[in-house]
Amino acid sequence: MTESVRLHVERQGDGLPLVLAHGFGGSARNFRLQLRALAPHAATVAYDARGHARSEAPKEADAYTFERLVHDFERVASEAGERVVAAGVSLGAMTALGFAARRPERVRGLLLASLPGTDEPRLRWARDFAAAIEHEGLDAAGAAYVWGERSRFDPAGAKLIRQGILEHPPHALMHMLRATLAVLPDVRTLARPLVNATFPVTIIAGALDEHALAPSRALAELLPRARLVVVPDAGHVVNLVAPAVFNAELTELASS
């Protein structure tokens, strides 16, 4: 299997580099508000994860492990600059955290939003969603697990996600659900190498995103330099439903 895949990358602005990773089922398009808002403050980079939107989608199941996602983030960060602000939403937040744990010397700051839960109900959701894609197709599976009654997202977030999720290759989403989301490590285990890190960490969670609040609080307790921001009336896709707060926090990190 090819170690590296072709990734669609978007860049905007000048200054020190900031790299953004989107969540499962998203794309770099999710960060258009951030690319515009951060342009005066940072050289901001967003990319489509492997198997998503305009990036390459390998057929092999083992192309979609968490380690591969972290490797992709590292590739993009290496092209962006020597030291970056690493940021992400949902699975992208875990990917940014994985990069920071692997390469702390390459990180100036870390922003983690809407951390995904890794308890058994969340892992089972990923397994069941993958099975539904395999047996019923992406459209029916998405209606059942993303934007329908069994959704893990708030209604506004589900609507935004639905607009883009069907553009992704079904096999890629199925493999990522099984190889990554169904076996994600606990956030505290992943972050343990960073307990003595000296760079600032901002953790953002929507007050309505109940699955993100527990891991966000646990991580804030673990990392001495971490600051937790809970956004009122916001759900999972906090960068889209509360862009002013999200952008302000990113700008502060980029300018520090």
TADAVEN-V503771 format. One line per field, one symbol per residue. phi: phi as a letter, one per 30 degrees, with the letter a starting at -180 (. if undefined). psi: psi as a letter, one per 30 degrees, with the letter a starting at -180 (. if undefined). burial: b if it has 24 or more other C-alpha atoms within 12 Angstrom, else e. Layout:
# TADAVEN-V503771
phi=???
psi=???
burial=???
This chain:
# TADAVEN-V503771
phi=.ddccdcdbbbajbjddbcccdceicaeedcdddedddedcadcbbbddeibhcddbedddddcddddddedededddddldbbdcbabhedddddddddddbddcccabbbcheddbdeedddedddddddddccjdddddddccccdcdccdeddddddddcdddddeddddddeddbddbedddddddedcdcdcddbccbbddccddcddddddddddcecdbccccdiccddddccbdddeddddddddcd
psi=kkeklkkkkkkkllakkkkkkllkgalfffgeeeeeefeffljkkllklkgkcglkilfkegfgleeeeeeeeeeeeefeleklkkllkbeeeeeeeeeeeeiffgkflkkjkhkkkgleeeeeeeeeeeeeeeffleeeeeeefegafgkflleeeeeeeeffeffkkeeeeeeeeefdefgklkeeeefefgfgkflkkkkkkkffieffeeeeeeeeeejegkkkjkjkgkbeiffefheeeeeeeeeeeff.
burial=eeebbebbbbbbbebbbbbbbbbbbbbbbbbbbbbbbbbebbbbbbbbbbbbbbbbbbeeebbbbbbbbbbbbbbbbeebbebbbbbbbbbbbbbbbbbbbebbebbbbbbbbbbbbbeeebbebbbbbbbbbbeeebbebbbbbbbeeebbbbbbbbebbbebbbbbbbbbbbbbbbbbbbbbbbbbebbbebbebebbbbbbbbbbbbbbbbbbbbbbebbeebbbbbbeebbbbbbbbbbebbbebbbebbbe
